[in-house]
Amino acid sequence: MIAIGLEGSANKLGVGVILHPPKGGSAQILANIRHTFISPPGEGFLPKDTAKHHRTWVVRLVKQALREAGVAIDDVDCICYTKGPGMGAPLQSVAVSARILSLLWDKELVGVNHCIGHIEMGREITGAQNPVVLYVSGGNTQVIAYASQRYRIFGEALDIAVGNCLDRFARTLNISNDPAPGYNIEQMAKGGKHLLDLPYTVKGMDCSFSGILASIDILAVKLEKDATGWKDDITREVITREDLCFSLQETIFAMLVEITERAMAHVGSNQVLIVGGVGCNERLQQMMGMMAKDRGGSVFATDERFCIDNGIMIAHAGLLAYRTGFVTALMDSTCTQRFRTDEVLIKWRD
């Protein structure tokens, strides 16, 4: 079976084509292309501008994906698209595009939960069997484990997502959004060496990031206004923007490691799978690896082809559902900004 997947829940438009062999075995990625809407430094991406970007690029990306995959329209079994969660206007652009393809090609539609797409693609690529999942992105922060055909949420962000925290601090520093603000924060953090005191907000299995962001923003203003140079109280060395990025990363990643370890202990798992755009961060992977090693476990993660929003994950999760008989009727091919991970029945797993 072959599926084409369309992802556009935020500023990345992705189109993927995937093949599931008829007799089982590993999925074959035939095409996985992406185009990103990049806003100017110091600015976020507005829904209307992002939706316009998606409408502008979707036709050429679909054509390019089919060309790279070497498949004809007749070979495609279903059209999969991101139903939610995400930003309303971009989601609408993708949903309309999927409907048009479905009608033009006379193919079934499959609406896919964005979070499930990340998890299933991560499991497929890494081979992780039944891990605790840390899902970290610009819009979501969740600790998840599978039970009884549902991905159960053990902990999550109480306010803003971890990726949103990083992105908004990148705006405070007025650094580039190309290729991504979180990536640029990561690179700057590598040059930091002073760990500044920031709020550490873990409440049971949940985290809060808005207070940390407010605190680091205040420190950034202090750094900018201090013409004589703000110095560390102990070493008397000058505090830099890199130190701010380093301190923010170390604090929020330590919080994520703590709640993930607690979930591992609760379910008795020794595997961690990190998915979502922030999952590309090498420092997060390193810190999670140190914790897992102490527990005799292991960490699974993917590179930017699969961590960052992409069409192939939507095609893969959609095809898994389609093979169980699930389809989305045209009248139900809507989108929603709120679509919980644990709302989806995972019929393809025991």
Order of alpha helices (4+ residues) and beta strands (2+ residues): beta-beta-beta-alpha-beta-alpha-beta-alpha-beta-beta-beta-alpha-alpha-beta-beta-alpha-alpha-beta-alpha-beta-alpha-alpha
